[in-house]
Amino acid sequence: MFTHSEINLPLLRQRAFNLRWAALPDGVIPLTAADPDFPCAPQISEAIIKYSKDRYFSYAPAEGYAFFKEAVAKFFIEKRNVLTQPSLVFPTDSAAHGIHAVCKAYLQKGDEAIVFNPVDFLFKYSVEAVGGNAISFPVPLHPNEGIDFNLLENLITDRTKLICLCNPLNPTGKLFSAAELMVLGNLAIKHNLLILSDEIWSDIVFEPNQFVSIASLNSNIQAHTITVTGYSKSYGLAGLRVGAVIAPNESHFQQILQAAEQPSTIHGCNVLGQVAVATALNDCEDWLFEFIKHLTQMRSLLVDGLNTFPGFHCELPQACYLAFPSISASGKNASEWHQLFLEKAKVAVVPGLPQWFGDRASGHLRLSFATSKETIEEALFRMQKVVLI
Ligand SMILES: Cc1ncc(COP(=O)(O)O)c(C=O)c1O
């Protein structure tokens, strides 16, 4: 499993968009969007085929099929120690839409949401899309540095409604400790704020690090937490556009479901996505275990390789299959390296530009390592030639 021969490059060149194989000139290796090069677990395809053979794709319930809600609730209860139940879970058409729906549910025009910096662009985008103001909260660039919670508290005003927590943190690979989450949760209680906890990366955690779900800390913090998660990263299901929202109670559940525009059928999670996720959670634990084992090796390979480049410095991420090297001592900025690597090495990386991760990502690149050993070795070989010119 997770060998180079398992990767079907001709198919990726037809199907993998969003800065990846199908969106780039032939011969370019994309270490860009966080979407694995490997096919999904065979059990997921089999479940979709089985479901499809019945030839019924009728409207699904706005709040999701029972089999989906039960699988996700079971996962949160058993694997994340979150005391939830199926009736508080609903599927969305992607984690991205879940984030957007939460922002829409709780932010009026001019309201403020705290957004980490650096972090994936989706938070700022969603806050602003509903008329809110994204208040930038600087978080450490190194995964094992602590958080300045005094600074966070100073950013809270009477317009603040939401704290957007991305745990694990894309792009730095930081995992928040239980102690850090406790402080964050207590701040939310003290100022009567909601926490949007995006946990899409929470399966991709490297030993000995451990993921803690903020909603598992205590019932008071859970009452202030909306959890959003997705299946694009750990199970390679990005194109199925499926995610999940876990609300703390029935009234929040209804408010977010309405904001997600699922009862009106304007939005809704496709049935095959729900089948795929239920299968992933119920039947694919061994596959995920092997995937993480492979990723642990790819993490060392890529990070060690990047650290041999003069002026590059890369920390080991605690979680996420993303390397986030600092290139500020290299004499070139992120856009220049991005351009050079693309043109001369035929390797695509994500430059640390404000539109992707916020302005604190400047001086960094982001590279995904959800691919084969051979692909990473080839990308490092090609980049090294450019770096050493
Ligand atoms: C932190 C974070 N949240 C959400 C998403 C979007 O996930 P989905 O494909 O389910 O919309 C991503 C994808 O890069 C992500 O990194």
The ligand as an ORCA input file, in Angstrom:
! r2SCAN-3c Opt
* xyz 0 1
  C      -8.099     23.719      7.544
  C      -8.947     23.358      6.364
  N     -10.300     23.448      6.453
  C     -11.083     23.138      5.418
  C     -10.550     22.709      4.215
  C     -11.493     22.399      3.088
  O     -11.912     21.072      3.083
  P     -13.035     20.532      2.080
  O     -12.331     19.915      0.912
  O     -13.830     19.537      2.846
  O     -13.843     21.725      1.700
  C      -9.166     22.593      4.079
  C      -8.570     22.174      2.792
  O      -7.461     22.510      2.460
  C      -8.338     22.910      5.180
  O      -7.002     22.805      5.124
*
